[in-house]
Amino acid sequence: MSRDAAAQPNEDEALVSAAQAGDYPAFEELVRRHQKNVYALALGMLRNPAEAEEVVQETFLSAFSHLGTFRGDARFSTWLYRVASNHALMRLRKKKPEPQGDSYDLEPRLSTAGASPFDALTQWARRPDDALQSREVEGALDAALDRLTPEDRSLILLRAFESASHEDLAHQFSTTVPAIKSRLHRARLLLRQLLDEGLRGKPPR
């Protein structure tokens, strides 16, 4: 991890304190730092750029309105991703399942400061000799994510972006911890299978 990436949580903490004291430019800086990753999370969950943009706006409006409730028990980015995921999940629950459209490449939309949450999804798929094929891996991963159900895709992304606990996921999905563990395990196995098929050039089933 770079020195800049390691320093970011501390810098976020200072900006949050300033914003809570009424320093609006400090909040604008928080938006600038995190809007790309919030968009990437929303896009990954919703697979719709227009809706993802709306979720970004809703997320930062909610964050600004409830900034006083942030106590620093978790990183600001973790708290922010949770706000974003809640808005995205509400949208998913309101609409019926629809056929998946074109896939969208998440990586270019992520912040370049330090390791992105997207790396957590791609890292296990790479070997040392895969460096030149990293773009192929990321493209195959995005296509594989697109073939998951919205709920399974959300589970995997929330674990990657938020490092959400099983307890948090169970609460967000209104189910039990054992059920979440089982569902997440199945979703990961399916994602690995779909990714393997994509990298080997197998046609979708």
C-alpha positions as CSV (number, residue, x, y, z in Angstrom):
1,M,0.0,0.0,0.0
2,S,1.3,3.5,-0.9
3,R,2.0,6.1,1.8
4,D,-0.8,8.2,0.3
5,A,-3.3,5.3,0.5
6,A,-2.3,4.6,4.1
7,A,-2.7,8.3,5.0
8,Q,-6.1,8.6,3.5
9,P,-8.2,7.3,6.4
10,N,-6.5,9.8,8.8
11,E,-7.0,12.6,6.3
12,D,-10.7,11.6,5.9
13,E,-11.0,11.8,9.7
14,A,-9.7,15.3,9.7
15,L,-12.0,16.3,6.9
16,V,-15.0,14.7,8.6
17,S,-14.3,16.6,11.8
18,A,-14.0,19.9,9.8
19,A,-17.2,19.2,7.9
20,Q,-19.1,18.4,11.1
21,A,-18.0,21.8,12.4
22,G,-19.6,23.4,9.4
23,D,-16.7,23.5,6.9
24,Y,-18.5,22.8,3.7
25,P,-15.3,22.8,1.5
26,A,-14.1,19.9,3.7
27,F,-17.2,17.9,2.8
28,E,-16.7,18.8,-0.9
29,E,-13.3,17.3,-0.6
30,L,-14.7,14.1,0.9
31,V,-17.1,13.9,-2.1
32,R,-14.2,14.4,-4.5
33,R,-12.2,11.6,-2.8
34,H,-15.0,9.0,-2.7
35,Q,-17.5,9.7,-5.5
36,K,-15.8,7.4,-8.0
37,N,-15.8,4.4,-5.7
38,V,-19.4,5.1,-4.6
39,Y,-20.4,5.2,-8.2
40,A,-18.5,2.0,-8.9
41,L,-20.3,0.2,-6.0
42,A,-23.7,1.5,-7.1
43,L,-23.1,0.6,-10.8
44,G,-21.9,-2.9,-9.7
45,M,-25.1,-3.5,-7.8
46,L,-27.6,-1.9,-10.2
47,R,-25.9,-2.3,-13.6
48,N,-27.5,0.9,-14.7
49,P,-25.4,4.0,-15.1
50,A,-28.3,6.5,-14.7
51,E,-29.5,4.8,-11.5
52,A,-25.9,4.6,-10.2
53,E,-25.5,8.4,-10.7
54,E,-28.8,8.9,-8.8
55,V,-27.5,6.7,-6.0
56,V,-24.3,8.7,-5.8
57,Q,-26.4,11.9,-5.3
58,E,-28.6,10.3,-2.7
59,T,-25.6,8.9,-0.9
60,F,-23.9,12.2,-0.5
61,L,-27.1,14.0,0.4
62,S,-27.7,11.4,3.1
63,A,-24.1,11.6,4.3
64,F,-24.3,15.3,4.6
65,S,-27.6,15.2,6.4
66,H,-26.4,12.6,8.9
67,L,-22.8,13.5,9.2
68,G,-23.3,14.3,12.8
69,T,-24.1,10.6,13.5
70,F,-20.7,9.5,12.3
71,R,-18.6,8.6,15.3
72,G,-15.5,7.2,13.8
73,D,-16.2,3.6,14.9
74,A,-15.4,2.5,11.3
75,R,-13.6,4.2,8.4
76,F,-15.6,7.0,6.8
77,S,-15.4,5.1,3.5
78,T,-16.9,2.0,5.1
79,W,-19.7,4.2,6.6
80,L,-20.2,5.8,3.2
81,Y,-20.4,2.5,1.3
82,R,-23.0,1.3,3.7
83,V,-25.1,4.4,3.0
84,A,-24.7,3.8,-0.8
85,S,-25.5,0.1,-0.6
86,N,-28.6,0.8,1.4
87,H,-29.9,3.2,-1.3
88,A,-29.0,0.7,-4.0
89,L,-30.6,-2.2,-2.2
90,M,-33.8,-0.2,-1.8
91,R,-33.9,0.3,-5.5
92,L,-33.3,-3.4,-6.2
93,R,-36.1,-4.4,-3.9
94,K,-38.6,-2.1,-5.6
95,K,-38.1,-3.5,-9.1
96,K,-38.8,-6.9,-10.6
97,P,-35.9,-9.0,-12.0
98,E,-35.0,-7.9,-15.6
99,P,-32.8,-9.5,-18.2
100,Q,-29.2,-8.2,-17.7
101,G,-28.0,-5.8,-20.3
102,D,-24.5,-4.9,-21.4
103,S,-21.7,-5.3,-18.8
104,Y,-19.9,-2.2,-17.6
105,D,-16.2,-2.1,-16.8
106,L,-15.9,-1.0,-13.2
107,E,-12.1,-0.5,-12.9
108,P,-11.7,2.8,-14.8
109,R,-14.3,4.4,-12.5
110,L,-12.5,3.5,-9.3
111,S,-10.1,5.8,-7.5
112,T,-6.5,5.3,-8.4
113,A,-5.3,6.3,-4.9
114,G,-4.1,3.0,-3.4
115,A,-5.7,-0.4,-3.9
116,S,-9.3,-0.3,-5.0
117,P,-12.0,-2.6,-3.5
118,F,-12.2,-4.1,-7.0
119,D,-8.8,-5.5,-6.5
120,A,-10.1,-7.7,-3.7
121,L,-12.3,-9.5,-6.3
122,T,-9.6,-9.9,-9.0
123,Q,-6.6,-10.7,-6.8
124,W,-7.5,-14.4,-6.2
125,A,-8.0,-14.9,-10.0
126,R,-4.4,-13.8,-10.8
127,R,-1.2,-15.7,-10.8
128,P,2.2,-14.0,-11.0
129,D,2.4,-14.7,-14.8
130,D,-1.1,-13.1,-15.3
131,A,0.1,-9.4,-15.1
132,L,-0.1,-8.9,-18.8
133,Q,-3.6,-10.4,-18.8
134,S,-5.0,-8.3,-15.9
135,R,-7.4,-6.4,-18.2
136,E,-8.7,-9.7,-19.6
137,V,-9.3,-10.9,-16.0
138,E,-11.1,-7.7,-15.1
139,G,-13.3,-7.8,-18.2
140,A,-14.2,-11.5,-17.6
141,L,-14.9,-10.7,-14.0
142,D,-17.2,-7.9,-14.9
143,A,-19.1,-10.1,-17.3
144,A,-19.3,-12.9,-14.7
145,L,-20.7,-10.4,-12.1
146,D,-23.3,-9.4,-14.7
147,R,-24.6,-13.0,-14.9
148,L,-25.2,-13.3,-11.2
149,T,-28.6,-12.4,-9.7
150,P,-28.8,-8.8,-8.3
151,E,-28.9,-10.2,-4.8
152,D,-25.8,-12.4,-5.2
153,R,-23.9,-9.7,-7.0
154,S,-24.7,-7.3,-4.2
155,L,-23.5,-9.7,-1.5
156,I,-20.1,-10.1,-3.2
157,L,-19.7,-6.4,-3.9
158,L,-20.7,-5.4,-0.4
159,R,-18.1,-7.8,1.1
160,A,-15.4,-6.3,-1.3
161,F,-16.3,-2.7,-0.8
162,E,-17.4,-2.5,2.8
163,S,-15.7,-5.6,4.2
164,A,-19.2,-6.0,5.6
165,S,-19.6,-8.6,8.3
166,H,-22.0,-11.5,8.0
167,E,-24.1,-9.9,10.7
168,D,-24.3,-6.7,8.8
169,L,-25.3,-8.5,5.6
170,A,-27.9,-10.6,7.4
171,H,-29.4,-7.4,8.7
172,Q,-29.4,-5.7,5.3
173,F,-30.9,-8.7,3.6
174,S,-33.4,-9.5,6.4
175,T,-32.2,-13.0,6.9
176,T,-30.0,-15.1,9.3
177,V,-26.2,-15.2,9.6
178,P,-26.1,-18.9,8.6
179,A,-28.3,-18.2,5.6
180,I,-26.0,-15.4,4.5
181,K,-22.9,-17.5,4.9
182,S,-24.4,-20.2,2.8
183,R,-25.6,-17.8,0.1
184,L,-22.3,-16.0,0.0
185,H,-20.4,-19.2,-0.4
186,R,-22.6,-20.4,-3.3
187,A,-22.3,-17.0,-4.9
188,R,-18.5,-17.1,-4.7
189,L,-18.4,-20.6,-6.2
190,L,-20.7,-19.5,-9.0
191,L,-18.6,-16.4,-9.7
192,R,-15.4,-18.5,-9.8
193,Q,-17.1,-20.9,-12.3
194,L,-18.3,-18.0,-14.5
195,L,-15.0,-16.3,-14.4
196,D,-13.2,-19.5,-15.3
197,E,-15.6,-20.0,-18.2
198,G,-15.0,-16.4,-19.4
199,L,-11.2,-16.7,-19.3
200,R,-11.3,-20.1,-21.1
201,G,-13.6,-18.7,-23.7
202,K,-16.5,-21.0,-23.0
203,P,-19.9,-19.9,-24.3
204,P,-22.5,-18.8,-21.7
205,R,-24.9,-21.5,-20.6
